[in-house]
Amino acid sequence: MTRLDAVVVGAGFSGLYMMHLLRQRGLTAQGFEAGKDVGGTWYWNRYPGARCDSESLSYSYSFLPELDQAWKWPERYAEQPEILKYIEHVATTLDLRSAFQFETRVTAATFNEADDTWTVETGSGDQVTARYLIMATGCLSKPNMPDIPGIDSFRGDAFHTGLWPHGGVDFSGQRVAVIGTGSTGIQSIPHIANQASQLFVFQRTANHCVPARNGPMDPVVERTYKSRYSHMREKARHSMAGDVVPESYVTIMKLSPQERRKEFNRVWSQGGFYTQYPFTDLMTDIRANDLVADYSREHIRNKIRNPRTAELLCAKDHPFGTKRLCADTGYFESYNEEHVHLVDLNTTPIRAITPTGVEVSDGHYEVDAIVYATGFNAMTGALTAVDIRGSSGEILRDAWTGGPVNYLGLSVAGFPNLFTVTGPGSPSVLTNMVSSIEQHVEWIDRCVASLEERGATRIEATPEAQATWVQYVNDTADATLYPQANSWYIGANIPGKARVFMPYVDGLKDYRDRCDAVADDGYAGFTVA
Ligand code: N01
């Protein structure tokens, strides 16, 4: 059996950077990736309109300053093909593909007490042994297909947005159903509407949206950014959101109604997630949150001609931003088209998928194609899908039945030498993902280097440190409005999944400081042997 220093699972932004750093340290590492090539999220999510909601100039690696200058992002927010092209370019430049075995899914990993190694098995029958196992499997990579009666009986074409066909899909002249109105549904619906002859959107929950304000890259913005790239990266690294931060902050409840209006107009005209960043009380004071939510609903009512449709599209059942905000480019306007119909699943729930369409409580919609924009088993799904057996033989999936527990979002008690990149308990999904990924990967790299230097063969979170961390993550989330929504952050989208708020809400800077303090303190909260 091949013996290695490390196995890296996943060839997205995380896995590629991890592999690069391990190789730079002179360690032997093997990567496994289920896809045919690199890209991770950006390899699989090829649905029409797929685009990053973080701005292109900040959604890229910071460790390649020459590439920062050379790379041309055509738009304010990059489309999926542009991001994939960037990742492919990095993989080629750093010769990272040679470290990965593609079209290979890791199915099991077992810790060997005798020599502090992991034996990793793949669906193709490979077995390798390595000191470290690094799961760079992504937070939103395990697609969630809804459990609807008759789902397999449909005779038309059915697609999940997270597993989109590589050649694309032409919906021209077709009657299409889209189920789901999260970020993905909201990005894809205007594009599908442009092709379909009839489009039926099945909505269970209206989501809060902000205007994306996408457009061609402004050359002045690009020039300015590029002239200060290292400064911008440094600011992002030490910011709450892992992104470039606003110049100043305001407390909504301290503003007069006129000041508030001016401030809301300002952030709305900037668009994107900037609408969230400058407000200190948005996510903690429901009165402030309600004011922003009211303002956003006003925009929807102004955009949509049919008042009943407008009301259905106004998010009302959860505070603004407590589910992942969606960035809107032409989404609401789609409903002004005569061939686009909104079906409210609260009044007419789906009963079944039939061979010819979607049956709801008061009728049947005949369609040629169904698009499931129904999201992911987020943060834990890709980890619990693998039979990861720790030192006592316990499977990670079983250890997490009551919700994920770990230390720093990086390490699980009972699972020595296992690292999770952007795992539950980390800020990841509440930040610019690439900034968080870099922090995690660099921390793991430093930890591995320290173990190698000390001649240690094993590192493991203590149950006490893990319990304290989990409590801290829960307590800080409970001090915000986040847990008030039935979101994937809390596992609410997956029937039977434990309801535990998973992301770390205190931001990347605070998280980085805590992780660095642990490392500076000789890996406090871990046992090293
Ligand atoms: O998934 P979602 P997504 N019957 O879970 C509905 C990231 N992302 O793929 O809200 C009917 O948000 C469900 O309804 P409800 C981003 O972090 C990033 O859209 O549960 N409906 C909801 O409307 C995002 O948050 C980018 O009531 C059902 C929808 O399906 C994350 O990916 C771009 C249903 C699922 O929404 C996931 O977004 C796009 C059922 N049985 C996405 N089951 C970037 O910018 C589910 N739904 C990088």
Residues whose N, C-alpha, C, O or C-beta is under 5 A from the ligand:
A	BS01	N01	R51 C52 D53 S54 L140 P146 I179 G180 T181 G182 S183 T184 G185 F202 R204 T205 R324 A373 T374 G375 F376 W488 N493
